[in-house]
Amino acid sequence: MNPSKYKSVAIDIGTYEKLKYISKNRFDVDVSMASMCKLLIHTEYAKVRDPNYVKPLKGDAKYQVWKRKLMNKMGFSTTATGGIDV
């Protein structure tokens, strides 16, 4: 694999199973997991690039700490400045 063209990401088994389920139930032919990820990411990317999209507030440092804790409780893996998981 050419590292200048591709990067890897890890997903938990539950998310993988959901991705597989979407793939099997959305299309009438087999679709690769990479293609499913690409489709879902491009769909979400189009939403946030839309001129009518309203960005979330960033807030101050105290707000950021509170928001990361909230997002973590909801099951999201958040990152601090520099891409370090918290």
C-alpha positions as CSV (number, residue, x, y, z in Angstrom):
1,M,0.0,0.0,0.0
2,N,1.3,3.5,-0.9
3,P,1.5,5.5,2.4
4,S,1.3,8.8,0.4
5,K,-2.1,7.8,-0.9
6,Y,-3.7,5.8,2.0
7,K,-4.0,6.0,5.8
8,S,-5.4,3.5,8.2
9,V,-8.0,4.0,10.9
10,A,-9.2,1.5,13.6
11,I,-12.8,1.1,14.5
12,D,-14.3,-1.1,17.3
13,I,-16.1,-4.3,16.4
14,G,-19.5,-2.9,17.1
15,T,-19.0,-0.1,14.6
16,Y,-17.5,-2.5,12.1
17,E,-20.6,-4.7,12.4
18,K,-22.9,-1.7,11.8
19,L,-20.9,-0.7,8.8
20,K,-21.2,-4.2,7.4
21,Y,-25.0,-4.2,8.1
22,I,-25.4,-0.9,6.3
23,S,-23.4,-2.3,3.4
24,K,-25.5,-5.4,3.1
25,N,-28.8,-3.6,3.4
26,R,-28.2,-0.5,1.4
27,F,-26.9,-1.9,-1.8
28,D,-27.9,-4.9,-3.9
29,V,-24.2,-5.9,-4.6
30,D,-21.3,-6.4,-2.2
31,V,-19.5,-3.2,-1.3
32,S,-16.2,-3.1,0.4
33,M,-15.8,-1.6,3.9
34,A,-13.4,0.9,2.5
35,S,-16.0,2.0,0.0
36,M,-18.6,2.3,2.7
37,C,-16.4,4.4,4.9
38,K,-15.6,6.6,1.9
39,L,-19.3,7.0,1.0
40,L,-20.3,7.9,4.6
41,I,-17.3,10.3,5.1
42,H,-18.0,12.1,1.8
43,T,-21.7,12.4,2.7
44,E,-20.9,14.0,6.0
45,Y,-18.1,16.2,4.5
46,A,-20.6,17.6,2.0
47,K,-22.9,18.5,4.9
48,V,-20.2,20.5,6.7
49,R,-19.0,22.2,3.5
50,D,-22.5,23.4,2.7
51,P,-22.7,27.2,2.9
52,N,-25.7,26.9,5.2
53,Y,-23.9,24.8,7.7
54,V,-23.6,26.4,11.1
55,K,-20.3,25.5,12.9
56,P,-20.5,24.6,16.6
57,L,-19.2,27.1,19.1
58,K,-15.6,26.5,20.3
59,G,-15.8,28.3,23.6
60,D,-13.0,28.9,26.0
61,A,-10.7,26.3,27.6
62,K,-13.1,25.5,30.4
63,Y,-15.9,24.9,28.0
64,Q,-13.7,22.7,25.9
65,V,-12.8,20.5,28.9
66,W,-16.6,20.2,29.8
67,K,-17.5,19.4,26.2
68,R,-14.8,16.7,25.8
69,K,-16.1,15.0,29.0
70,L,-19.7,15.2,27.7
71,M,-18.7,13.8,24.3
72,N,-16.6,11.0,25.9
73,K,-19.7,10.0,28.0
74,M,-21.7,9.8,24.8
75,G,-19.1,7.4,23.4
76,F,-17.1,9.7,21.2
77,S,-13.3,9.6,21.4
78,T,-12.3,13.2,21.5
79,T,-8.8,14.7,20.9
80,A,-7.1,17.6,22.6
81,T,-4.9,20.1,20.8
82,G,-2.3,18.2,18.8
83,G,-4.4,15.1,18.3
84,I,-3.8,13.5,21.7
85,D,-6.7,11.4,22.9
86,V,-8.2,12.5,26.2
